[in-house]
Amino acid sequence: MRPTGRFHLGNYLGAVRNWVELQDKYPCIFCIVDFHALTTYPNASTFASDIVEMTADLIAVGIDPSRSILFVQSHVPQVAELHLILSMITPLSWVQRVPTFKEKVKSQPDNVNYGLLGYPILQAADVLLYKAELVPVGIDQLPHLELMREIVRRFHHTYGRHIFPEPKPELTDSPIILGIDGKNKMSKSLGNHIEVTAEPEEIRKRVMSMVTDPKRIYFSDPGHPEECNVCQLHKYFSPNWQELWDACRYSRIGCKEKKAILAENIIKATDEFRYRRKYIDNNTVSNALYEGKMRAQEIAEDTLHEVRKVVGLR
């Protein structure tokens, strides 16, 4: 996960709730990817505090550093060397066809750097460095994973030796969560997010400012819950969301009341996260990241030793 802002509901619903559950099935490695963040924010000092906050939030919502490896990408610099080696055998046309590169070019036209183009190769290095066999992804991320698999096959063909598993997708439910503007994906950079461990009053304030059904002007107008972002979030936080949808559809509940109910249900669902977060200090974060770094580096150096030998670097 990129450390470009506080951990919010979009991050949690779109990815991390699945990560927490995966810890019961597999030995997991979780990485806060600050090298990737540099493609958008070239000065790392601008998000240094976000790394600490994100680590604390991840632990609060259930990522367990005693069971899983949790670390910061740049703390294991071997990933940069593997990225460089993989870039030497990856055809330019392969990375140019990745859909997210085209999206990034549109979103930051004044900062189209090599890092954006090489982003998928660095992602491959993130996974292959630890010889990961499964990667939790949504359907929209499958092109990235297929590129990783192609790079693995190219590496093995080029050097005549198999050292990497071809990572397979662990398909997860990864919904796209819209922000409070009801138009764009939830994002801190757009200011349309709701932080997972925000205080109750802040959650109420932000939920009550959410854009609802654009077609419903008066209370007596029938609602269109399928098109309302507030109704979409009710599916994740309200056990009786279907009843609320029907009440909206048949004008038995107004948008203001609907938002008030959502706010209280979000607060209730995140109470435990907030409680845990209060007891996670900087020392806890530092210890978790240090332990994660040491465990990750041990795996990384073993892998790079093999890679250097196969490539012929002495």
Secondary structure, DSSP 4 states (H G I P E B T S, - for coil): ---SS--BHHHIIIIIHHHHHHTTTS--EEEE-HHHHTTT-S-GGGGHHHHHHHHHHHHHHT--TTTSEEEEGGGSTHHHHHHHHHHTTS-HHHHHT-HHHHHHHHH-TT---HHHHHHHHHHHHHHHTTT-SEEEE-GGGHHHHHHHHHHHHHHHHHHS---S---EEEE---PPPB-TTSSSB--TTTT---BTT--HHHHHHHHHT----TT--STTSPP-GGG-HHHHHHHHH-TTHHHHHHHHHTTSS-HHHHHHHHHHHHHHHHHHHHHHHTT--HHHHHHHHHHHHHHHHHHHHHHHHHHHHHHT--
